[in-house]
Amino acid sequence: MITSILSLALAYVFLLFLVLLAILKSEVGAGLKLVLAALCLGFYLWHYSLLQAYLGWPADDGLPENFELVSVFTVEPDLKSDDAGGIYLWVRDLDSDQLVPRSFRLPYQKQLHQQVDNTMNKQRQGERFVGSPVTGGAGNRTQI
């Protein structure tokens, strides 16, 4: 999987190199060349950020509507390093045919931290947790 993703990234780099070469050798104005070069760079950076989701980085785009909680990892905020912290959930989408769990990141909230800790303690005792996200409330907090 990693080889195919790296190959895809190299293919985009090669295509962007060809586009930039064509821009530099063409007779269009310098301003248009600069805009096109900036667009090529922006496209590559956008493409690179999208590839991060395929490399196992947690998704920030929200939990599935119906999921089964597999595991949780919590990072509390650290004021010294200016780290906002986060709650990382490993969940399996119950509405999807795919059985493999996926990692999601939620912003750190003390109440949510306590909730997922309690849930994980119940899971260790043999209970199964199936949930869905609820958005709203004070400060537009995420609840499960």
C-alpha positions in Angstrom: 0.0 0.0 0.0 2.8 2.4 0.9 4.6 1.6 -2.3 1.5 2.4 -4.4 0.9 5.7 -2.6 4.6 6.7 -3.0 4.4 5.8 -6.7 1.2 7.9 -7.1 3.0 10.9 -5.4 6.0 10.5 -7.6 3.8 10.4 -10.7 2.2 13.7 -9.6 5.6 15.2 -9.1 6.7 14.1 -12.5 3.5 15.5 -14.1 3.9 18.8 -12.2 7.5 19.0 -13.4 6.4 18.6 -17.0 3.7 21.3 -16.6 6.2 23.7 -14.9 8.7 23.0 -17.7 6.1 23.8 -20.3 5.1 27.0 -18.5 8.7 28.2 -18.3 9.5 27.4 -22.0 6.3 29.0 -23.2 5.9 32.6 -24.5 3.1 33.7 -22.1 3.6 36.7 -19.8 5.7 36.5 -16.7 2.7 37.2 -14.5 0.7 34.3 -15.9 3.8 32.0 -15.6 4.0 32.9 -11.9 0.3 32.3 -11.3 0.4 28.9 -13.1 3.6 27.9 -11.1 1.8 28.9 -7.8 -1.2 26.8 -8.9 0.9 23.8 -9.6 2.6 24.1 -6.2 -0.7 24.6 -4.5 -2.1 21.5 -6.3 0.8 19.4 -5.2 0.5 20.5 -1.5 -3.3 19.9 -1.6 -2.6 16.4 -3.1 0.0 15.7 -0.4 -2.4 16.6 2.4 -5.1 14.3 0.9 -2.6 11.4 0.8 -2.0 11.7 4.5 -5.5 10.2 5.2 -4.4 7.1 3.3 -1.2 6.7 5.3 -3.0 6.0 8.5 -3.3 9.5 9.9 -6.5 10.0 11.9 -9.4 11.6 10.0 -10.6 15.0 11.2 -13.8 14.9 9.1 -16.1 13.5 11.7 -17.2 10.1 12.9 -19.5 7.8 10.9 -23.2 7.9 11.7 -23.2 4.4 13.3 -20.0 2.9 14.6 -18.5 0.4 16.9 -15.8 1.6 19.2 -12.7 -0.5 19.1 -10.2 1.5 21.1 -9.4 5.0 22.4 -6.2 6.9 23.0 -6.3 10.3 24.7 -3.7 13.1 24.6 -4.4 15.8 27.2 -3.7 19.4 26.4 -0.2 20.6 27.3 0.1 24.4 27.9 3.9 24.3 27.9 4.2 22.9 24.4 1.0 24.6 23.2 -0.5 21.2 22.3 -4.3 21.3 22.2 -4.5 17.6 22.8 -7.0 15.2 21.2 -9.1 12.1 21.6 -8.2 9.4 19.1 -10.9 6.9 18.5 -10.5 3.7 16.5 -13.9 2.8 15.2 -15.5 0.5 12.7 -18.2 2.0 10.5 -21.3 -0.2 10.8 -23.0 1.3 7.7 -20.0 0.3 5.5 -19.1 -3.1 4.1 -15.5 -2.5 5.1 -14.7 -4.4 8.4 -11.4 -2.7 9.0 -11.5 0.0 11.7 -10.4 3.6 11.0 -8.8 6.2 13.3 -10.6 9.5 14.0 -9.4 12.5 15.9 -11.8 14.6 18.1 -10.8 17.9 19.8 -9.9 17.3 23.5 -12.8 17.9 25.9 -12.6 16.9 29.5 -16.2 15.6 29.6 -15.6 13.5 26.4 -12.4 12.2 27.9 -14.2 10.9 31.0 -17.0 9.4 28.8 -14.6 7.4 26.6 -12.6 6.3 29.6 -15.7 5.0 31.2 -16.7 3.3 28.0 -13.3 1.6 27.6 -13.5 0.3 31.2 -16.9 -1.2 30.4 -15.5 -2.7 27.2 -12.7 -4.4 29.2 -15.5 -6.1 31.2 -16.9 -7.5 28.0 -19.5 -4.9 26.9 -19.8 -3.8 23.3 -20.1 -0.1 22.5 -22.1 1.0 19.4 -22.6 4.7 19.1 -23.2 7.7 16.9 -22.0 11.3 17.0 -24.1 14.1 18.4 -23.0 17.7 17.5 -24.3 20.7 19.3 -24.7 22.1 22.8 -22.6 24.7 24.5 -19.7 25.7 22.4 -20.7 23.3 19.6 -19.1 20.4 21.4 -18.9 16.9 20.0 -20.7 14.2 22.0 -21.0 10.5 21.5 
